[in-house]
Amino acid sequence: MNNDVPEIPTESIAETENYTIWVAQEPDEEVTYHLELGAVTVHFFQEEWEDFLDLVGDVSDEAPEEGEEEMDYEVELDWGSLYFSRDEWEEFKRLLGQIETE
């Protein structure tokens, strides 16, 4: 069987111990963004990616008050929500910080 599907070029643009962001140059010349969060991969078109970055930039970064439970972080999207513990959120911010400097 002949496989005529062209190979799609990809490039990793940010990576931490548990998370990765990579981009793909689709055959129609559109760039897509892929966010790997452990066992989950979220796929974005360019406009969706920009909206996502704006959304996570708005998430509060307040530290919990003394005696208060450690905060969890939630990013609500049209199709579902992403939940992060404080440590996971810190790693996620480090991941995003890598692409902000490019």
MDTraj code that builds the backbone (N, CA, C; nanometers):
import mdtraj as md
import numpy as np

residues = "MET ASN ASN ASP VAL PRO GLU ILE PRO THR GLU SER ILE ALA GLU THR GLU ASN TYR THR ILE TRP VAL ALA GLN GLU PRO ASP GLU GLU VAL THR TYR HIS LEU GLU LEU GLY ALA VAL THR VAL HIS PHE PHE GLN GLU GLU TRP GLU ASP PHE LEU ASP LEU VAL GLY ASP VAL SER ASP GLU ALA PRO GLU GLU GLY GLU GLU GLU MET ASP TYR GLU VAL GLU LEU ASP TRP GLY SER LEU TYR PHE SER ARG ASP GLU TRP GLU GLU PHE LYS ARG LEU LEU GLY GLN ILE GLU THR GLU".split()
xyz = np.array([
    [0.0850, -0.1182, 0.0000],
    [0.0000, 0.0000, 0.0000],
    [0.0891, 0.1240, 0.0000],
    [0.0570, 0.2184, -0.0844],
    [0.1344, 0.3407, -0.0980],
    [0.0789, 0.4461, -0.0030],
    [0.1643, 0.5028, 0.0777],
    [0.1229, 0.6056, 0.1726],
    [0.1611, 0.7420, 0.1166],
    [0.0634, 0.8156, 0.0619],
    [0.0883, 0.9452, -0.0006],
    [0.0697, 1.0624, 0.0944],
    [0.0551, 1.0357, 0.2227],
    [0.0378, 1.1418, 0.3209],
    [0.1739, 1.2062, 0.3466],
    [0.1845, 1.3379, 0.3213],
    [0.3140, 1.4032, 0.3425],
    [0.3495, 1.4104, 0.4915],
    [0.4778, 1.4055, 0.5194],
    [0.5230, 1.4203, 0.6580],
    [0.5070, 1.5670, 0.6988],
    [0.4512, 1.5881, 0.8141],
    [0.4272, 1.7235, 0.8641],
    [0.5451, 1.7638, 0.9523],
    [0.6161, 1.8724, 0.9154],
    [0.7289, 1.9167, 0.9975],
    [0.6828, 1.9681, 1.1337],
    [0.7505, 1.9249, 1.2387],
    [0.7195, 1.9701, 1.3744],
    [0.8453, 2.0230, 1.4407],
    [0.8253, 2.1058, 1.5418],
    [0.9372, 2.1614, 1.6179],
    [0.8939, 2.1840, 1.7624],
    [0.9719, 2.1349, 1.8553],
    [0.9473, 2.1604, 1.9967],
    [0.9949, 2.3023, 2.0271],
    [0.9081, 2.3830, 2.0898],
    [0.9457, 2.5216, 2.1189],
    [0.9627, 2.5491, 2.2684],
    [0.9176, 2.4556, 2.3530],
    [0.9355, 2.4713, 2.4975],
    [0.9165, 2.3349, 2.5625],
    [0.9939, 2.3126, 2.6701],
    [0.9842, 2.1821, 2.7357],
    [1.0285, 2.1924, 2.8813],
    [0.9534, 2.1253, 2.9671],
    [0.9912, 2.1069, 3.1065],
    [0.9939, 1.9566, 3.1311],
    [1.0118, 1.9179, 3.2554],
    [1.0187, 1.7751, 3.2878],
    [0.8914, 1.7010, 3.2462],
    [0.7742, 1.7623, 3.2636],
    [0.6476, 1.6943, 3.2379],
    [0.5647, 1.7514, 3.1225],
    [0.6010, 1.8692, 3.0722],
    [0.5190, 1.9373, 2.9724],
    [0.6021, 1.9754, 2.8501],
    [0.5347, 1.9805, 2.7335],
    [0.6007, 2.0192, 2.6088],
    [0.5040, 2.1002, 2.5231],
    [0.5586, 2.1999, 2.4538],
    [0.4835, 2.2715, 2.3512],
    [0.5574, 2.2506, 2.2200],
    [0.4832, 2.2059, 2.1191],
    [0.5435, 2.1907, 1.9873],
    [0.4502, 2.2461, 1.8813],
    [0.5086, 2.2843, 1.7694],
    [0.4312, 2.3398, 1.6592],
    [0.4448, 2.2490, 1.5378],
    [0.3430, 2.2521, 1.4531],
    [0.3443, 2.1753, 1.3286],
    [0.3089, 2.2676, 1.2135],
    [0.3810, 2.2513, 1.1030],
    [0.3493, 2.3245, 0.9806],
    [0.2608, 2.2344, 0.8972],
    [0.1308, 2.2633, 0.8986],
    [0.0323, 2.1791, 0.8304],
    [0.0462, 2.1916, 0.6787],
    [-0.0023, 2.0922, 0.6042],
    [0.0084, 2.0960, 0.4575],
    [-0.0565, 2.2193, 0.3941],
    [-0.1585, 2.2772, 0.4602],
    [-0.2242, 2.3969, 0.4059],
    [-0.1544, 2.5257, 0.4501],
    [-0.0312, 2.5115, 0.5035],
    [0.0531, 2.6239, 0.5478],
    [0.0107, 2.6836, 0.6810],
    [-0.0916, 2.6290, 0.7448],
    [-0.1314, 2.6777, 0.8768],
    [-0.0396, 2.6171, 0.9824],
    [-0.0063, 2.6978, 1.0817],
    [0.0731, 2.6498, 1.1948],
    [-0.0230, 2.6103, 1.3059],
    [-0.0045, 2.4917, 1.3613],
    [-0.0847, 2.4486, 1.4759],
    [0.0067, 2.4324, 1.5962],
    [-0.0505, 2.4540, 1.7138],
    [0.0235, 2.4451, 1.8395],
    [-0.0295, 2.3266, 1.9184],
    [0.0612, 2.2564, 1.9851],
    [0.0257, 2.1355, 2.0583],
    [0.0884, 2.1439, 2.1969],
    [0.0051, 2.1323, 2.2972],
    [0.0460, 2.1443, 2.4363],
    [0.0312, 2.0077, 2.5018],
    [0.1424, 1.9439, 2.5336],
    [0.1409, 1.8133, 2.5985],
    [0.1533, 1.8338, 2.7488],
    [0.0500, 1.7894, 2.8201],
    [0.0452, 1.7997, 2.9659],
    [0.0359, 1.6583, 3.0209],
    [0.1496, 1.5932, 3.0350],
    [0.1480, 1.4538, 3.0777],
    [0.0824, 1.3686, 2.9712],
    [-0.0239, 1.2987, 3.0088],
    [-0.0921, 1.2070, 2.9165],
    [-0.1926, 1.2773, 2.8254],
    [-0.2115, 1.4083, 2.8412],
    [-0.3101, 1.4829, 2.7632],
    [-0.2379, 1.5771, 2.6666],
    [-0.2836, 1.5788, 2.5413],
    [-0.2324, 1.6757, 2.4444],
    [-0.3481, 1.7615, 2.3962],
    [-0.3289, 1.8924, 2.4030],
    [-0.4298, 1.9877, 2.3587],
    [-0.3795, 2.0504, 2.2291],
    [-0.4670, 2.0559, 2.1277],
    [-0.4308, 2.1058, 1.9958],
    [-0.4992, 2.2390, 1.9696],
    [-0.4239, 2.3341, 1.9140],
    [-0.4763, 2.4681, 1.8893],
    [-0.4408, 2.5151, 1.7484],
    [-0.5362, 2.5831, 1.6831],
    [-0.5031, 2.6617, 1.5655],
    [-0.4465, 2.7945, 1.6153],
    [-0.3853, 2.8724, 1.5267],
    [-0.3164, 2.9958, 1.5641],
    [-0.4033, 3.0883, 1.6501],
    [-0.5245, 3.1183, 1.6056],
    [-0.6112, 3.2102, 1.6801],
    [-0.6480, 3.1530, 1.8168],
    [-0.6758, 3.0232, 1.8219],
    [-0.7072, 2.9587, 1.9497],
    [-0.5884, 2.9652, 2.0447],
    [-0.4682, 2.9464, 1.9915],
    [-0.3469, 2.9512, 2.0725],
    [-0.3288, 3.0893, 2.1337],
    [-0.3470, 3.1920, 2.0528],
    [-0.3339, 3.3288, 2.1033],
    [-0.4380, 3.3569, 2.2123],
    [-0.5609, 3.3105, 2.1917],
    [-0.6650, 3.3269, 2.2938],
    [-0.6281, 3.2519, 2.4216],
    [-0.5738, 3.1318, 2.4073],
    [-0.5334, 3.0516, 2.5226],
    [-0.4237, 3.1230, 2.6019],
    [-0.3247, 3.1769, 2.5326],
    [-0.2169, 3.2483, 2.6022],
    [-0.2711, 3.3697, 2.6766],
    [-0.3661, 3.4405, 2.6164],
    [-0.4298, 3.5539, 2.6854],
    [-0.5040, 3.5060, 2.8095],
    [-0.5749, 3.3947, 2.7953],
    [-0.6530, 3.3400, 2.9064],
    [-0.5636, 3.3005, 3.0236],
    [-0.4586, 3.2254, 2.9976],
    [-0.3737, 3.1807, 3.1095],
    [-0.2941, 3.2963, 3.1671],
    [-0.2728, 3.4003, 3.0889],
    [-0.2066, 3.5185, 3.1411],
    [-0.2920, 3.5913, 3.2429],
    [-0.4247, 3.5689, 3.2368],
    [-0.5181, 3.6345, 3.3279],
    [-0.5411, 3.5563, 3.4571],
    [-0.4905, 3.4333, 3.4653],
    [-0.5131, 3.3513, 3.5847],
    [-0.4355, 3.4117, 3.7016],
    [-0.5028, 3.4231, 3.8127],
    [-0.4429, 3.4826, 3.9321],
    [-0.3226, 3.4036, 3.9788],
    [-0.2224, 3.4753, 4.0245],
    [-0.1010, 3.4128, 4.0743],
    [-0.0812, 3.4425, 4.2224],
    [-0.1885, 3.4684, 4.2927],
    [-0.1785, 3.5022, 4.4337],
    [-0.1365, 3.3803, 4.5151],
    [-0.0464, 3.4017, 4.6078],
    [-0.0069, 3.2943, 4.6994],
    [-0.1129, 3.2820, 4.8081],
    [-0.1348, 3.1610, 4.8593],
    [-0.2342, 3.1457, 4.9663],
    [-0.1884, 3.2172, 5.0932],
    [-0.2866, 3.2675, 5.1680],
    [-0.2576, 3.3306, 5.2967],
    [-0.2090, 3.2242, 5.3948],
    [-0.1378, 3.2667, 5.4970],
    [-0.0893, 3.1727, 5.5987],
    [-0.2093, 3.1023, 5.6622],
    [-0.2015, 2.9697, 5.6725],
    [-0.3083, 2.8908, 5.7295],
    [-0.4155, 2.8519, 5.6286],
    [-0.4102, 2.9087, 5.5100],
    [-0.5069, 2.8779, 5.4054],
    [-0.4580, 2.7560, 5.3274],
    [-0.5515, 2.6790, 5.2742],
    [-0.5133, 2.5645, 5.1926],
    [-0.4390, 2.6113, 5.0687],
    [-0.3494, 2.5244, 5.0196],
    [-0.2771, 2.5565, 4.8972],
    [-0.3766, 2.5668, 4.7819],
    [-0.3546, 2.6647, 4.6962],
    [-0.4468, 2.6903, 4.5866],
    [-0.4266, 2.5921, 4.4728],
    [-0.5349, 2.5594, 4.4040],
    [-0.5300, 2.4884, 4.2779],
    [-0.5670, 2.5898, 4.1701],
    [-0.5256, 2.5627, 4.0477],
    [-0.5521, 2.6536, 3.9374],
    [-0.6351, 2.5816, 3.8330],
    [-0.7318, 2.6537, 3.7778],
    [-0.8196, 2.5971, 3.6761],
    [-0.8222, 2.6915, 3.5564],
    [-0.8037, 2.6332, 3.4379],
    [-0.8170, 2.7074, 3.3135],
    [-0.9350, 2.6453, 3.2403],
    [-1.0439, 2.7218, 3.2290],
    [-1.1656, 2.6699, 3.1672],
    [-1.1669, 2.7049, 3.0187],
    [-1.1839, 2.6022, 2.9367],
    [-1.1889, 2.6175, 2.7918],
    [-1.3263, 2.5755, 2.7422],
    [-1.3569, 2.6000, 2.6156],
    [-1.4874, 2.5640, 2.5596],
    [-1.5180, 2.4153, 2.5759],
    [-1.4201, 2.3320, 2.5599],
    [-1.4391, 2.1871, 2.5576],
    [-1.4109, 2.1186, 2.6906],
    [-1.3614, 2.1912, 2.7889],
    [-1.3310, 2.1311, 2.9180],
    [-1.2416, 2.2221, 2.9993],
    [-1.1892, 2.1700, 3.1081],
    [-1.1041, 2.2492, 3.1975],
    [-0.9726, 2.1782, 3.2226],
    [-0.8693, 2.2577, 3.2448],
    [-0.7390, 2.2065, 3.2855],
    [-0.7184, 2.2444, 3.4308],
    [-0.6836, 2.1477, 3.5137],
    [-0.6617, 2.1710, 3.6561],
    [-0.5147, 2.1499, 3.6891],
    [-0.4591, 2.2402, 3.7711],
    [-0.3193, 2.2337, 3.8108],
    [-0.3091, 2.2490, 3.9622],
    [-0.2259, 2.1681, 4.0251],
    [-0.1881, 2.1947, 4.1636],
    [-0.0888, 2.3110, 4.1607],
    [-0.0506, 2.3606, 4.2774],
    [0.0439, 2.4726, 4.2834],
    [0.1758, 2.4363, 4.2156],
    [0.2304, 2.3163, 4.2413],
    [0.3555, 2.2742, 4.1791],
    [0.3416, 2.2593, 4.0280],
    [0.2290, 2.2024, 3.9850],
    [0.2047, 2.1869, 3.8415],
    [0.1928, 2.3236, 3.7740],
    [0.1256, 2.4172, 3.8432],
    [0.1102, 2.5517, 3.7891],
    [0.2448, 2.6201, 3.7732],
    [0.3321, 2.6033, 3.8718],
    [0.4657, 2.6628, 3.8637],
    [0.5418, 2.6073, 3.7433],
    [0.5330, 2.4768, 3.7218],
    [0.5997, 2.4155, 3.6061],
    [0.5374, 2.4665, 3.4758],
    [0.4054, 2.4781, 3.4731],
    [0.3360, 2.5283, 3.3547],
    [0.3796, 2.6713, 3.3224],
    [0.3934, 2.7560, 3.4241],
    [0.4406, 2.8936, 3.4033],
    [0.5825, 2.8948, 3.3482],
    [0.6680, 2.8037, 3.3981],
    [0.8053, 2.7951, 3.3448],
    [0.8016, 2.7575, 3.1963],
    [0.7129, 2.6653, 3.1611],
    [0.6981, 2.6251, 3.0214],
    [0.6587, 2.7446, 2.9348],
    [0.5551, 2.8177, 2.9766],
    [0.5094, 2.9331, 2.8994],
    [0.6139, 3.0434, 2.8956],
    [0.6915, 3.0574, 3.0019],
    [0.7969, 3.1574, 3.0060],
    [0.9020, 3.1350, 2.8984],
    [0.9213, 3.0104, 2.8596],
    [1.0182, 2.9793, 2.7547],
    [0.9734, 3.0333, 2.6194],
    [0.8441, 3.0346, 2.5930],
    [0.7987, 3.0839, 2.4622],
    [0.7795, 3.2343, 2.4602],
    [0.7603, 3.2948, 2.5761],
    [0.7429, 3.4400, 2.5829],
    [0.8694, 3.5142, 2.5471],
    [0.9846, 3.4508, 2.5656],
    [1.1113, 3.5160, 2.5380],
    [1.1541, 3.5021, 2.3918],
    [1.0798, 3.4223, 2.3145],
    [1.1171, 3.4024, 2.1735],
    [1.0648, 3.5138, 2.0871],
])
top = md.Topology()
chain = top.add_chain()
for i, resn in enumerate(residues, 1):
    res = top.add_residue(resn, chain, resSeq=i)
    for name in ("N", "CA", "C"):
        top.add_atom(name, md.element.get_by_symbol(name[0]), res)
traj = md.Trajectory(xyz[None], top)
